[in-house]
Amino acid sequence: MRRFQDSRGTLWDVVLGRESWGASVALFVPPTASGLTVRQAPLQAVAQDAAMRELENMDDAALQELLDRSSDSQEGMQ
């Protein structure tokens, strides 16, 4: 997990997630009681260890781009 502050100043915990069909995604988990929903964006890597390295190697600009193209995650609503 890593903590990321977006361009609006919102803090997110970014963690590796997996879709039911095996695709790796980055999950952006907002702070508790923020009113925001969990967001997700697909990663290029498929294998879990490669996806973890992909996330670890992203700088803040790359994480912002990933967040910008993310969508609401059903994962965070269960």
All heavy atoms as a GROMACS GRO file, in nm:
protein
  599
    1MET      N    1   0.084  -0.118   0.000
    1MET     CA    2   0.000   0.000   0.000
    1MET      C    3   0.088   0.124   0.000
    1MET      O    4   0.194   0.126   0.060
    1MET     CB    5  -0.088   0.001   0.125
    1MET     CG    6  -0.174   0.125   0.132
    1MET     SD    7  -0.263   0.145   0.287
    1MET     CE    8  -0.135   0.215   0.387
    2ARG      N    9   0.041   0.223  -0.070
    2ARG     CA   10   0.109   0.352  -0.062
    2ARG      C   11   0.007   0.463  -0.049
    2ARG      O   12  -0.107   0.450  -0.092
    2ARG     CB   13   0.204   0.378  -0.176
    2ARG     CG   14   0.163   0.355  -0.311
    2ARG     CD   15   0.274   0.366  -0.413
    2ARG     NE   16   0.326   0.499  -0.436
    2ARG     CZ   17   0.390   0.532  -0.545
    2ARG    NH1   18   0.410   0.446  -0.640
    2ARG    NH2   19   0.437   0.653  -0.560
    3ARG      N   20   0.047   0.569   0.013
    3ARG     CA   21  -0.038   0.686   0.032
    3ARG      C   22  -0.004   0.785  -0.080
    3ARG      O   23   0.112   0.807  -0.112
    3ARG     CB   24  -0.008   0.746   0.168
    3ARG     CG   25  -0.081   0.869   0.202
    3ARG     CD   26  -0.213   0.868   0.270
    3ARG     NE   27  -0.270   0.755   0.331
    3ARG     CZ   28  -0.315   0.751   0.454
    3ARG    NH1   29  -0.301   0.854   0.534
    3ARG    NH2   30  -0.376   0.644   0.500
    4PHE      N   31  -0.108   0.844  -0.136
    4PHE     CA   32  -0.093   0.935  -0.249
    4PHE      C   33  -0.184   1.055  -0.228
    4PHE      O   34  -0.300   1.039  -0.192
    4PHE     CB   35  -0.129   0.859  -0.378
    4PHE     CG   36  -0.157   0.946  -0.497
    4PHE    CD1   37  -0.056   1.019  -0.557
    4PHE    CD2   38  -0.284   0.956  -0.550
    4PHE    CE1   39  -0.081   1.098  -0.667
    4PHE    CE2   40  -0.312   1.035  -0.660
    4PHE     CZ   41  -0.209   1.106  -0.718
    5GLN      N   42  -0.131   1.174  -0.251
    5GLN     CA   43  -0.211   1.296  -0.245
    5GLN      C   44  -0.234   1.344  -0.387
    5GLN      O   45  -0.139   1.373  -0.460
    5GLN     CB   46  -0.142   1.404  -0.163
    5GLN     CG   47  -0.227   1.527  -0.146
    5GLN     CD   48  -0.167   1.626  -0.048
    5GLN    OE1   49  -0.061   1.602   0.010
    5GLN    NE2   50  -0.234   1.736  -0.028
    6ASP      N   51  -0.362   1.352  -0.427
    6ASP     CA   52  -0.393   1.390  -0.565
    6ASP      C   53  -0.382   1.541  -0.585
    6ASP      O   54  -0.351   1.616  -0.491
    6ASP     CB   55  -0.530   1.336  -0.608
    6ASP     CG   56  -0.649   1.402  -0.539
    6ASP    OD1   57  -0.635   1.512  -0.480
    6ASP    OD2   58  -0.759   1.344  -0.546
    7SER      N   59  -0.408   1.585  -0.706
    7SER     CA   60  -0.392   1.727  -0.741
    7SER      C   61  -0.491   1.818  -0.669
    7SER      O   62  -0.472   1.939  -0.666
    7SER     CB   63  -0.406   1.745  -0.893
    7SER     OG   64  -0.533   1.700  -0.937
    8ARG      N   65  -0.597   1.760  -0.610
    8ARG     CA   66  -0.695   1.839  -0.532
    8ARG      C   67  -0.664   1.838  -0.383
    8ARG      O   68  -0.736   1.895  -0.304
    8ARG     CB   69  -0.835   1.784  -0.554
    8ARG     CG   70  -0.883   1.800  -0.695
    8ARG     CD   71  -1.022   1.748  -0.709
    8ARG     NE   72  -1.065   1.756  -0.847
    8ARG     CZ   73  -1.180   1.714  -0.891
    8ARG    NH1   74  -1.266   1.657  -0.809
    8ARG    NH2   75  -1.212   1.726  -1.017
    9GLY      N   76  -0.558   1.765  -0.345
    9GLY     CA   77  -0.519   1.758  -0.205
    9GLY      C   78  -0.581   1.642  -0.128
    9GLY      O   79  -0.561   1.631  -0.008
   10THR      N   80  -0.656   1.556  -0.196
   10THR     CA   81  -0.718   1.441  -0.130
   10THR      C   82  -0.617   1.329  -0.114
   10THR      O   83  -0.543   1.297  -0.208
   10THR     CB   84  -0.838   1.389  -0.214
   10THR    OG1   85  -0.930   1.495  -0.232
   10THR    CG2   86  -0.906   1.271  -0.146
   11LEU      N   87  -0.613   1.270   0.004
   11LEU     CA   88  -0.525   1.156   0.028
   11LEU      C   89  -0.597   1.027  -0.012
   11LEU      O   90  -0.716   1.010   0.016
   11LEU     CB   91  -0.486   1.148   0.176
   11LEU     CG   92  -0.388   1.253   0.224
   11LEU    CD1   93  -0.367   1.240   0.374
   11LEU    CD2   94  -0.255   1.241   0.151
   12TRP      N   95  -0.524   0.937  -0.074
   12TRP     CA   96  -0.575   0.807  -0.114
   12TRP      C   97  -0.476   0.701  -0.069
   12TRP      O   98  -0.354   0.723  -0.075
   12TRP     CB   99  -0.588   0.796  -0.266
   12TRP     CG  100  -0.680   0.893  -0.331
   12TRP    CD1  101  -0.650   1.019  -0.375
   12TRP    CD2  102  -0.819   0.873  -0.359
   12TRP    NE1  103  -0.761   1.078  -0.429
   12TRP    CE2  104  -0.866   0.990  -0.422
   12TRP    CE3  105  -0.907   0.767  -0.338
   12TRP    CZ2  106  -0.997   1.004  -0.462
   12TRP    CZ3  107  -1.038   0.782  -0.381
   12TRP    CH2  108  -1.082   0.899  -0.442
   13ASP      N  109  -0.525   0.586  -0.029
   13ASP     CA  110  -0.441   0.469  -0.012
   13ASP      C  111  -0.452   0.392  -0.143
   13ASP      O  112  -0.563   0.362  -0.189
   13ASP     CB  113  -0.489   0.381   0.105
   13ASP     CG  114  -0.463   0.448   0.239
   13ASP    OD1  115  -0.366   0.526   0.249
   13ASP    OD2  116  -0.539   0.423   0.333
   14VAL      N  117  -0.340   0.362  -0.204
   14VAL     CA  118  -0.339   0.292  -0.332
   14VAL      C  119  -0.292   0.149  -0.306
   14VAL      O  120  -0.183   0.127  -0.254
   14VAL     CB  121  -0.247   0.361  -0.434
   14VAL    CG1  122  -0.257   0.294  -0.570
   14VAL    CG2  123  -0.280   0.510  -0.445
   15VAL      N  124  -0.378   0.054  -0.341
   15VAL     CA  125  -0.347  -0.088  -0.318
   15VAL      C  126  -0.372  -0.168  -0.445
   15VAL      O  127  -0.447  -0.126  -0.534
   15VAL     CB  128  -0.432  -0.146  -0.202
   15VAL    CG1  129  -0.399  -0.077  -0.071
   15VAL    CG2  130  -0.580  -0.136  -0.231
   16LEU      N  131  -0.311  -0.282  -0.452
   16LEU     CA  132  -0.329  -0.372  -0.564
   16LEU      C  133  -0.457  -0.452  -0.546
   16LEU      O  134  -0.484  -0.505  -0.438
   16LEU     CB  135  -0.209  -0.467  -0.573
   16LEU     CG  136  -0.211  -0.569  -0.688
   16LEU    CD1  137  -0.212  -0.498  -0.822
   16LEU    CD2  138  -0.090  -0.660  -0.676
   17GLY      N  139  -0.537  -0.457  -0.650
   17GLY     CA  140  -0.660  -0.536  -0.649
   17GLY      C  141  -0.662  -0.630  -0.768
   17GLY      O  142  -0.579  -0.622  -0.857
   18ARG      N  143  -0.759  -0.720  -0.767
   18ARG     CA  144  -0.771  -0.818  -0.874
   18ARG      C  145  -0.918  -0.834  -0.909
   18ARG      O  146  -1.001  -0.850  -0.822
   18ARG     CB  147  -0.713  -0.951  -0.827
   18ARG     CG  148  -0.687  -1.048  -0.938
   18ARG     CD  149  -0.593  -1.156  -0.885
   18ARG     NE  150  -0.501  -1.217  -0.973
   18ARG     CZ  151  -0.417  -1.164  -1.056
   18ARG    NH1  152  -0.413  -1.038  -1.071
   18ARG    NH2  153  -0.334  -1.234  -1.129
   19GLU      N  154  -0.947  -0.827  -1.037
   19GLU     CA  155  -1.083  -0.851  -1.085
   19GLU      C  156  -1.112  -1.001  -1.081
   19GLU      O  157  -1.020  -1.083  -1.078
   19GLU     CB  158  -1.098  -0.800  -1.228
   19GLU     CG  159  -1.092  -0.649  -1.241
   19GLU     CD  160  -1.218  -0.580  -1.194
   19GLU    OE1  161  -1.306  -0.643  -1.132
   19GLU    OE2  162  -1.230  -0.461  -1.220
   20SER      N  163  -1.238  -1.038  -1.086
   20SER     CA  164  -1.276  -1.179  -1.079
   20SER      C  165  -1.221  -1.259  -1.197
   20SER      O  166  -1.198  -1.378  -1.184
   20SER     CB  167  -1.429  -1.193  -1.073
   20SER     OG  168  -1.487  -1.134  -1.187
   21TRP      N  169  -1.196  -1.194  -1.309
   21TRP     CA  170  -1.142  -1.265  -1.426
   21TRP      C  171  -0.990  -1.261  -1.430
   21TRP      O  172  -0.928  -1.305  -1.525
   21TRP     CB  173  -1.202  -1.211  -1.556
   21TRP     CG  174  -1.178  -1.064  -1.576
   21TRP    CD1  175  -1.072  -1.005  -1.638
   21TRP    CD2  176  -1.264  -0.959  -1.535
   21TRP    NE1  177  -1.085  -0.870  -1.636
   21TRP    CE2  178  -1.203  -0.838  -1.574
   21TRP    CE3  179  -1.386  -0.952  -1.469
   21TRP    CZ2  180  -1.260  -0.714  -1.548
   21TRP    CZ3  181  -1.441  -0.829  -1.445
   21TRP    CH2  182  -1.379  -0.712  -1.484
   22GLY      N  183  -0.926  -1.207  -1.326
   22GLY     CA  184  -0.780  -1.213  -1.312
   22GLY      C  185  -0.704  -1.087  -1.346
   22GLY      O  186  -0.583  -1.083  -1.327
   23ALA      N  187  -0.768  -0.985  -1.398
   23ALA     CA  188  -0.698  -0.861  -1.431
   23ALA      C  189  -0.655  -0.789  -1.304
   23ALA      O  190  -0.727  -0.786  -1.205
   23ALA     CB  191  -0.788  -0.770  -1.514
   24SER      N  192  -0.536  -0.730  -1.307
   24SER     CA  193  -0.487  -0.652  -1.193
   24SER      C  194  -0.533  -0.508  -1.206
   24SER      O  195  -0.533  -0.451  -1.316
   24SER     CB  196  -0.334  -0.656  -1.188
   24SER     OG  197  -0.290  -0.787  -1.161
   25VAL      N  198  -0.571  -0.449  -1.095
   25VAL     CA  199  -0.616  -0.310  -1.092
   25VAL      C  200  -0.552  -0.238  -0.975
   25VAL      O  201  -0.514  -0.299  -0.875
   25VAL     CB  202  -0.770  -0.299  -1.080
   25VAL    CG1  203  -0.838  -0.355  -1.204
   25VAL    CG2  204  -0.822  -0.366  -0.956
   26ALA      N  205  -0.540  -0.108  -0.988
   26ALA     CA  206  -0.501  -0.023  -0.877
   26ALA      C  207  -0.630   0.025  -0.812
   26ALA      O  208  -0.720   0.075  -0.880
   26ALA     CB  209  -0.420   0.096  -0.925
   27LEU      N  210  -0.642   0.006  -0.682
   27LEU     CA  211  -0.758   0.054  -0.607
   27LEU      C  212  -0.716   0.180  -0.532
   27LEU      O  213  -0.616   0.180  -0.459
   27LEU     CB  214  -0.807  -0.052  -0.509
   27LEU     CG  215  -0.863  -0.179  -0.570
   27LEU    CD1  216  -0.893  -0.280  -0.460
   27LEU    CD2  217  -0.989  -0.149  -0.650
   28PHE      N  218  -0.792   0.285  -0.550
   28PHE     CA  219  -0.771   0.411  -0.479
   28PHE      C  220  -0.876   0.417  -0.369
   28PHE      O  221  -0.996   0.434  -0.397
   28PHE     CB  222  -0.785   0.530  -0.574
   28PHE     CG  223  -0.674   0.539  -0.675
   28PHE    CD1  224  -0.679   0.467  -0.793
   28PHE    CD2  225  -0.564   0.620  -0.651
   28PHE    CE1  226  -0.576   0.476  -0.888
   28PHE    CE2  227  -0.461   0.629  -0.743
   28PHE     CZ  228  -0.467   0.557  -0.862
   29VAL      N  229  -0.832   0.402  -0.245
   29VAL     CA  230  -0.922   0.396  -0.130
   29VAL      C  231  -0.915   0.530  -0.058
   29VAL      O  232  -0.808   0.570  -0.008
   29VAL     CB  233  -0.883   0.281  -0.035
   29VAL    CG1  234  -0.980   0.272   0.080
   29VAL    CG2  235  -0.876   0.149  -0.112
   30PRO      N  236  -1.029   0.601  -0.051
   30PRO     CA  237  -1.028   0.733   0.013
   30PRO      C  238  -1.026   0.721   0.165
   30PRO      O  239  -1.058   0.616   0.221
   30PRO     CB  240  -1.160   0.795  -0.033
   30PRO     CG  241  -1.250   0.677  -0.052
   30PRO     CD  242  -1.162   0.565  -0.102
   31PRO      N  243  -0.991   0.831   0.230
   31PRO     CA  244  -0.995   0.832   0.377
   31PRO      C  245  -1.137   0.805   0.427
   31PRO      O  246  -1.234   0.835   0.358
   31PRO     CB  247  -0.953   0.974   0.414
   31PRO     CG  248  -0.895   1.034   0.290
   31PRO     CD  249  -0.951   0.958   0.175
   32THR      N  250  -1.147   0.747   0.544
   32THR     CA  251  -1.277   0.720   0.605
   32THR      C  252  -1.354   0.850   0.622
   32THR      O  253  -1.297   0.954   0.651
   32THR     CB  254  -1.257   0.654   0.743
   32THR    OG1  255  -1.162   0.548   0.728
   32THR    CG2  256  -1.385   0.599   0.796
   33ALA      N  257  -1.484   0.843   0.603
   33ALA     CA  258  -1.575   0.956   0.622
   33ALA      C  259  -1.548   1.072   0.526
   33ALA      O  260  -1.585   1.183   0.553
   33ALA     CB  261  -1.570   1.005   0.766
   34SER      N  262  -1.485   1.044   0.414
   34SER     CA  263  -1.459   1.150   0.318
   34SER      C  264  -1.576   1.170   0.223
   34SER      O  265  -1.584   1.270   0.154
   34SER     CB  266  -1.334   1.117   0.235
   34SER     OG  267  -1.360   1.006   0.152
   35GLY      N  268  -1.665   1.070   0.215
   35GLY     CA  269  -1.777   1.077   0.123
   35GLY      C  270  -1.741   1.032  -0.018
   35GLY      O  271  -1.826   1.026  -0.105
   36LEU      N  272  -1.614   1.002  -0.042
   36LEU     CA  273  -1.568   0.954  -0.172
   36LEU      C  274  -1.580   0.802  -0.180
   36LEU      O  275  -1.580   0.734  -0.078
   36LEU     CB  276  -1.422   0.995  -0.196
   36LEU     CG  277  -1.395   1.144  -0.198
   36LEU    CD1  278  -1.246   1.171  -0.199
   36LEU    CD2  279  -1.461   1.208  -0.319
   37THR      N  280  -1.591   0.750  -0.301
   37THR     CA  281  -1.598   0.606  -0.319
   37THR      C  282  -1.463   0.551  -0.363
   37THR      O  283  -1.378   0.625  -0.413
   37THR     CB  284  -1.703   0.568  -0.426
   37THR    OG1  285  -1.666   0.629  -0.550
   37THR    CG2  286  -1.842   0.614  -0.386
   38VAL      N  287  -1.446   0.422  -0.344
   38VAL     CA  288  -1.326   0.355  -0.393
   38VAL      C  289  -1.326   0.362  -0.545
   38VAL      O  290  -1.430   0.346  -0.609
   38VAL     CB  291  -1.324   0.207  -0.346
   38VAL    CG1  292  -1.208   0.132  -0.410
   38VAL    CG2  293  -1.316   0.199  -0.194
   39ARG      N  294  -1.211   0.390  -0.602
   39ARG     CA  295  -1.196   0.399  -0.747
   39ARG      C  296  -1.096   0.293  -0.791
   39ARG      O  297  -1.013   0.250  -0.712
   39ARG     CB  298  -1.148   0.538  -0.786
   39ARG     CG  299  -1.244   0.644  -0.729
   39ARG     CD  300  -1.248   0.773  -0.800
   39ARG     NE  301  -1.248   0.771  -0.942
   39ARG     CZ  302  -1.357   0.772  -1.020
   39ARG    NH1  303  -1.477   0.766  -0.967
   39ARG    NH2  304  -1.346   0.778  -1.151
   40GLN      N  305  -1.106   0.252  -0.916
   40GLN     CA  306  -1.012   0.153  -0.967
   40GLN      C  307  -0.972   0.185  -1.110
   40GLN      O  308  -1.048   0.247  -1.184
   40GLN     CB  309  -1.068   0.012  -0.959
   40GLN     CG  310  -1.176  -0.018  -1.058
   40GLN     CD  311  -1.224  -0.162  -1.048
   40GLN    OE1  312  -1.233  -0.217  -0.939
   40GLN    NE2  313  -1.254  -0.222  -1.160
   41ALA      N  314  -0.851   0.143  -1.144
   41ALA     CA  315  -0.799   0.159  -1.279
   41ALA      C  316  -0.719   0.035  -1.315
   41ALA      O  317  -0.645  -0.017  -1.230
   41ALA     CB  318  -0.710   0.283  -1.288
   42PRO      N  319  -0.732  -0.013  -1.438
   42PRO     CA  320  -0.658  -0.132  -1.478
   42PRO      C  321  -0.508  -0.105  -1.486
   42PRO      O  322  -0.466   0.005  -1.522
   42PRO     CB  323  -0.716  -0.166  -1.615
   42PRO     CG  324  -0.775  -0.039  -1.666
   42PRO     CD  325  -0.816   0.040  -1.546
   43LEU      N  326  -0.431  -0.206  -1.453
   43LEU     CA  327  -0.286  -0.202  -1.469
   43LEU      C  328  -0.249  -0.284  -1.592
   43LEU      O  329  -0.324  -0.373  -1.633
   43LEU     CB  330  -0.217  -0.258  -1.344
   43LEU     CG  331  -0.239  -0.177  -1.216
   43LEU    CD1  332  -0.186  -0.252  -1.096
   43LEU    CD2  333  -0.172  -0.041  -1.228
   44GLN      N  334  -0.133  -0.257  -1.649
   44GLN     CA  335  -0.090  -0.332  -1.766
   44GLN      C  336  -0.044  -0.472  -1.729
   44GLN      O  337  -0.068  -0.567  -1.802
   44GLN     CB  338   0.022  -0.258  -1.839
   44GLN     CG  339  -0.028  -0.131  -1.904
   44GLN     CD  340   0.077  -0.063  -1.987
   44GLN    OE1  341   0.191  -0.106  -1.995
   44GLN    NE2  342   0.039   0.045  -2.053
   45ALA      N  343   0.023  -0.486  -1.616
   45ALA     CA  344   0.075  -0.616  -1.574
   45ALA      C  345  -0.040  -0.708  -1.535
   45ALA      O  346  -0.140  -0.665  -1.479
   45ALA     CB  347   0.170  -0.598  -1.456
   46VAL      N  348  -0.023  -0.836  -1.564
   46VAL     CA  349  -0.124  -0.935  -1.531
   46VAL      C  350  -0.086  -1.010  -1.404
   46VAL      O  351  -0.166  -1.022  -1.311
   46VAL     CB  352  -0.146  -1.033  -1.648
   46VAL    CG1  353  -0.246  -1.140  -1.610
   46VAL    CG2  354  -0.193  -0.958  -1.771
   47ALA      N  355   0.036  -1.061  -1.399
   47ALA     CA  356   0.082  -1.136  -1.281
   47ALA      C  357   0.088  -1.044  -1.160
   47ALA      O  358   0.125  -0.926  -1.172
   47ALA     CB  359   0.219  -1.198  -1.307
   48GLN      N  360   0.051  -1.097  -1.044
   48GLN     CA  361   0.042  -1.014  -0.924
   48GLN      C  362   0.176  -0.949  -0.887
   48GLN      O  363   0.179  -0.832  -0.852
   48GLN     CB  364  -0.010  -1.098  -0.808
   48GLN     CG  365  -0.038  -1.013  -0.686
   48GLN     CD  366  -0.116  -1.086  -0.579
   48GLN    OE1  367  -0.151  -1.202  -0.593
   48GLN    NE2  368  -0.143  -1.019  -0.471
   49ASP      N  369   0.285  -1.023  -0.895
   49ASP     CA  370   0.415  -0.965  -0.858
   49ASP      C  371   0.455  -0.854  -0.956
   49ASP      O  372   0.509  -0.751  -0.916
   49ASP     CB  373   0.523  -1.071  -0.846
   49ASP     CG  374   0.545  -1.151  -0.974
   49ASP    OD1  375   0.454  -1.156  -1.058
   49ASP    OD2  376   0.654  -1.209  -0.988
   50ALA      N  377   0.426  -0.873  -1.084
   50ALA     CA  378   0.457  -0.769  -1.184
   50ALA      C  379   0.368  -0.647  -1.164
   50ALA      O  380   0.414  -0.533  -1.178
   50ALA     CB  381   0.440  -0.826  -1.324
   51ALA      N  382   0.242  -0.669  -1.129
   51ALA     CA  383   0.150  -0.557  -1.104
   51ALA      C  384   0.194  -0.479  -0.981
   51ALA      O  385   0.187  -0.355  -0.980
   51ALA     CB  386   0.008  -0.609  -1.087
   52MET      N  387   0.242  -0.548  -0.879
   52MET     CA  388   0.292  -0.481  -0.758
   52MET      C  389   0.413  -0.395  -0.793
   52MET      O  390   0.422  -0.280  -0.749
   52MET     CB  391   0.328  -0.583  -0.650
   52MET     CG  392   0.373  -0.520  -0.521
   52MET     SD  393   0.248  -0.418  -0.441
   52MET     CE  394   0.142  -0.544  -0.376
   53ARG      N  395   0.503  -0.447  -0.872
   53ARG     CA  396   0.621  -0.369  -0.915
   53ARG      C  397   0.578  -0.248  -0.999
   53ARG      O  398   0.635  -0.139  -0.985
   53ARG     CB  399   0.718  -0.456  -0.993
   53ARG     CG  400   0.807  -0.542  -0.906
   53ARG     CD  401   0.923  -0.602  -0.982
   53ARG     NE  402   0.881  -0.678  -1.100
   53ARG     CZ  403   0.838  -0.804  -1.099
   53ARG    NH1  404   0.830  -0.869  -0.984
   53ARG    NH2  405   0.805  -0.865  -1.210
   54GLU      N  406   0.478  -0.269  -1.086
   54GLU     CA  407   0.428  -0.158  -1.168
   54GLU      C  408   0.379  -0.044  -1.079
   54GLU      O  409   0.414   0.073  -1.100
   54GLU     CB  410   0.315  -0.207  -1.258
   54GLU     CG  411   0.260  -0.102  -1.351
   54GLU     CD  412   0.147  -0.154  -1.440
   54GLU    OE1  413   0.126  -0.275  -1.450
   54GLU    OE2  414   0.079  -0.067  -1.500
   55LEU      N  415   0.301  -0.077  -0.977
   55LEU     CA  416   0.252   0.025  -0.883
   55LEU      C  417   0.366   0.090  -0.806
   55LEU      O  418   0.369   0.212  -0.789
   55LEU     CB  419   0.154  -0.038  -0.784
   55LEU     CG  420   0.007  -0.028  -0.814
   55LEU    CD1  421  -0.075  -0.090  -0.702
   55LEU    CD2  422  -0.039   0.112  -0.842
   56GLU      N  423   0.458   0.008  -0.758
   56GLU     CA  424   0.570   0.061  -0.679
   56GLU      C  425   0.658   0.156  -0.759
   56GLU      O  426   0.717   0.249  -0.704
   56GLU     CB  427   0.656  -0.054  -0.625
   56GLU     CG  428   0.588  -0.133  -0.516
   56GLU     CD  429   0.665  -0.259  -0.478
   56GLU    OE1  430   0.766  -0.294  -0.546
   56GLU    OE2  431   0.624  -0.324  -0.381
   57ASN      N  432   0.668   0.134  -0.890
   57ASN     CA  433   0.755   0.216  -0.974
   57ASN      C  434   0.688   0.343  -1.025
   57ASN      O  435   0.753   0.425  -1.089
   57ASN     CB  436   0.806   0.133  -1.092
   57ASN     CG  437   0.904   0.028  -1.048
   57ASN    OD1  438   0.979   0.047  -0.953
   57ASN    ND2  439   0.904  -0.086  -1.116
   58MET      N  440   0.560   0.362  -0.996
   58MET     CA  441   0.491   0.483  -1.041
   58MET      C  442   0.523   0.601  -0.950
   58MET      O  443   0.520   0.588  -0.829
   58MET     CB  444   0.339   0.460  -1.042
   58MET     CG  445   0.292   0.370  -1.151
   58MET     SD  446   0.112   0.361  -1.151
   58MET     CE  447   0.087   0.259  -1.294
   59ASP      N  448   0.552   0.714  -1.014
   59ASP     CA  449   0.568   0.836  -0.935
   59ASP      C  450   0.430   0.900  -0.918
   59ASP      O  451   0.329   0.848  -0.968
   59ASP     CB  452   0.669   0.930  -1.001
   59ASP     CG  453   0.628   0.976  -1.140
   59ASP    OD1  454   0.513   0.952  -1.183
   59ASP    OD2  455   0.714   1.035  -1.209
   60ASP      N  456   0.425   1.012  -0.849
   60ASP     CA  457   0.296   1.077  -0.822
   60ASP      C  458   0.224   1.119  -0.950
   60ASP      O  459   0.102   1.111  -0.959
   60ASP     CB  460   0.314   1.199  -0.731
   60ASP     CG  461   0.340   1.158  -0.586
   60ASP    OD1  462   0.331   1.038  -0.554
   60ASP    OD2  463   0.368   1.248  -0.504
   61ALA      N  464   0.299   1.162  -1.052
   61ALA     CA  465   0.236   1.201  -1.179
   61ALA      C  466   0.168   1.082  -1.245
   61ALA      O  467   0.057   1.094  -1.297
   61ALA     CB  468   0.340   1.264  -1.272
   62ALA      N  469   0.233   0.967  -1.242
   62ALA     CA  470   0.175   0.846  -1.301
   62ALA      C  471   0.052   0.801  -1.222
   62ALA      O  472  -0.048   0.758  -1.281
   62ALA     CB  473   0.278   0.735  -1.307
   63LEU      N  474   0.057   0.813  -1.090
   63LEU     CA  475  -0.059   0.778  -1.008
   63LEU      C  476  -0.175   0.874  -1.035
   63LEU      O  477  -0.291   0.832  -1.040
   63LEU     CB  478  -0.023   0.778  -0.860
   63LEU     CG  479   0.060   0.660  -0.812
   63LEU    CD1  480   0.104   0.682  -0.667
   63LEU    CD2  481  -0.016   0.530  -0.826
   64GLN      N  482  -0.145   1.002  -1.056
   64GLN     CA  483  -0.250   1.098  -1.088
   64GLN      C  484  -0.316   1.063  -1.221
   64GLN      O  485  -0.439   1.068  -1.232
   64GLN     CB  486  -0.193   1.241  -1.093
   64GLN     CG  487  -0.298   1.348  -1.118
   64GLN     CD  488  -0.399   1.359  -1.005
   64GLN    OE1  489  -0.363   1.377  -0.890
   64GLN    NE2  490  -0.527   1.349  -1.039
   65GLU      N  491  -0.236   1.026  -1.320
   65GLU     CA  492  -0.292   0.986  -1.450
   65GLU      C  493  -0.382   0.863  -1.433
   65GLU      O  494  -0.489   0.855  -1.494
   65GLU     CB  495  -0.181   0.955  -1.549
   65GLU     CG  496  -0.109   1.078  -1.599
   65GLU     CD  497   0.005   1.044  -1.693
   65GLU    OE1  498   0.000   0.938  -1.760
   65GLU    OE2  499   0.099   1.124  -1.702
   66LEU      N  500  -0.338   0.769  -1.351
   66LEU     CA  501  -0.416   0.648  -1.326
   66LEU      C  502  -0.548   0.684  -1.257
   66LEU      O  503  -0.654   0.634  -1.294
   66LEU     CB  504  -0.334   0.552  -1.241
   66LEU     CG  505  -0.362   0.404  -1.248
   66LEU    CD1  506  -0.355   0.350  -1.389
   66LEU    CD2  507  -0.268   0.328  -1.157
   67LEU      N  508  -0.542   0.771  -1.157
   67LEU     CA  509  -0.662   0.815  -1.088
   67LEU      C  510  -0.756   0.889  -1.184
   67LEU      O  511  -0.877   0.869  -1.181
   67LEU     CB  512  -0.626   0.905  -0.969
   67LEU     CG  513  -0.742   0.964  -0.890
   67LEU    CD1  514  -0.829   0.854  -0.828
   67LEU    CD2  515  -0.690   1.058  -0.782
   68ASP      N  516  -0.700   0.972  -1.271
   68ASP     CA  517  -0.781   1.049  -1.367
   68ASP      C  518  -0.861   0.958  -1.460
   68ASP      O  519  -0.970   0.995  -1.503
   68ASP     CB  520  -0.694   1.143  -1.450
   68ASP     CG  521  -0.639   1.259  -1.369
   68ASP    OD1  522  -0.689   1.285  -1.258
   68ASP    OD2  523  -0.542   1.323  -1.417
   69ARG      N  524  -0.809   0.841  -1.491
   69ARG     CA  525  -0.883   0.751  -1.580
   69ARG      C  526  -0.949   0.635  -1.506
   69ARG      O  527  -0.995   0.540  -1.566
   69ARG     CB  528  -0.793   0.701  -1.693
   69ARG     CG  529  -0.672   0.627  -1.652
   69ARG     CD  530  -0.586   0.596  -1.775
   69ARG     NE  531  -0.453   0.560  -1.733
   69ARG     CZ  532  -0.405   0.438  -1.733
   69ARG    NH1  533  -0.478   0.339  -1.777
   69ARG    NH2  534  -0.283   0.414  -1.692
   70SER      N  535  -0.959   0.649  -1.375
   70SER     CA  536  -1.021   0.544  -1.294
   70SER      C  537  -1.173   0.556  -1.298
   70SER      O  538  -1.228   0.657  -1.341
   70SER     CB  539  -0.972   0.553  -1.149
   70SER     OG  540  -1.021   0.670  -1.086
   71SER      N  541  -1.238   0.452  -1.249
   71SER     CA  542  -1.384   0.451  -1.240
   71SER      C  543  -1.424   0.402  -1.101
   71SER      O  544  -1.342   0.345  -1.029
   71SER     CB  545  -1.444   0.362  -1.348
   71SER     OG  546  -1.398   0.229  -1.334
   72ASP      N  547  -1.550   0.425  -1.066
   72ASP     CA  548  -1.599   0.374  -0.937
   72ASP      C  549  -1.583   0.224  -0.933
   72ASP      O  550  -1.606   0.155  -1.032
   72ASP     CB  551  -1.746   0.409  -0.917
   72ASP     CG  552  -1.768   0.556  -0.883
   72ASP    OD1  553  -1.671   0.622  -0.844
   72ASP    OD2  554  -1.880   0.603  -0.896
   73SER      N  555  -1.544   0.174  -0.817
   73SER     CA  556  -1.523   0.030  -0.801
   73SER      C  557  -1.637  -0.033  -0.725
   73SER      O  558  -1.677   0.016  -0.619
   73SER     CB  559  -1.392   0.007  -0.723
   73SER     OG  560  -1.380  -0.129  -0.686
   74GLN      N  561  -1.690  -0.141  -0.775
   74GLN     CA  562  -1.790  -0.218  -0.703
   74GLN      C  563  -1.727  -0.283  -0.580
   74GLN      O  564  -1.794  -0.309  -0.482
   74GLN     CB  565  -1.851  -0.324  -0.794
   74GLN     CG  566  -1.927  -0.267  -0.911
   74GLN     CD  567  -2.042  -0.178  -0.867
   74GLN    OE1  568  -2.117  -0.211  -0.775
   74GLN    NE2  569  -2.056  -0.064  -0.930
   75GLU      N  570  -1.597  -0.307  -0.586
   75GLU     CA  571  -1.523  -0.370  -0.476
   75GLU      C  572  -1.543  -0.294  -0.346
   75GLU      O  573  -1.561  -0.350  -0.242
   75GLU     CB  574  -1.374  -0.372  -0.512
   75GLU     CG  575  -1.289  -0.448  -0.416
   75GLU     CD  576  -1.287  -0.595  -0.448
   75GLU    OE1  577  -1.320  -0.634  -0.560
   75GLU    OE2  578  -1.252  -0.672  -0.357
   76GLY      N  579  -1.536  -0.163  -0.353
   76GLY     CA  580  -1.547  -0.082  -0.232
   76GLY      C  581  -1.688  -0.068  -0.180
   76GLY      O  582  -1.711  -0.012  -0.073
   77MET      N  583  -1.786  -0.118  -0.252
   77MET     CA  584  -1.925  -0.102  -0.210
   77MET      C  585  -1.981  -0.227  -0.146
   77MET      O  586  -2.097  -0.230  -0.109
   77MET     CB  587  -2.007  -0.064  -0.333
   77MET     CG  588  -1.962   0.066  -0.393
   77MET     SD  589  -2.065   0.113  -0.530
   77MET     CE  590  -1.977   0.251  -0.592
   78GLN      N  591  -1.903  -0.331  -0.136
   78GLN     CA  592  -1.952  -0.455  -0.076
   78GLN      C  593  -1.934  -0.455   0.072
   78GLN      O  594  -1.852  -0.393   0.128
   78GLN     CB  595  -1.878  -0.574  -0.136
   78GLN     CG  596  -1.905  -0.585  -0.285
   78GLN     CD  597  -1.824  -0.696  -0.349
   78GLN    OE1  598  -1.740  -0.761  -0.286
   78GLN    NE2  599  -1.849  -0.719  -0.475
   0.00000   0.00000   0.00000
